[in-house]
Amino acid sequence: MKKIEAIIKPFKLDEVKEALQDVGVQGLSVIEVKGFGRQKGHTELYRGAEYVVDFLPKVKVEVVLDDDLVEAAIEAIIGAAKTDKIGDGKIFVTSVEQCIRIRTGETGSDAL
């Protein structure tokens, strides 16, 4: 099993969710986050004063999958989240040792 964490632009969330559902992903978690990468934020003008916005709003999508769905899910996220502009985000893939469904006690792939 693998865990995919994708940091994306907030307005791309619905497209990413639909793309993941289309490849067979049944559940996901979404977290509102703030951060920056190479963008380094931007400056804004508020009441005549200029200030730097270091942390930009992003959305983190987390999904745990069987190994055979990972590549399809990555392709789906890239296809749905890409705008070809700086700040499109990143995808992180990590191994998951164990998964347990609390209600039934199922473990491993059965718990997904």
Summary of the structure (lengths in Angstrom):
residues: 112
radius of gyration: 16.9
end to end distance: 9.4
largest distance: 58.5
contacts: 289
relative contact order: 0.31
helix: 29%
strand: 38%
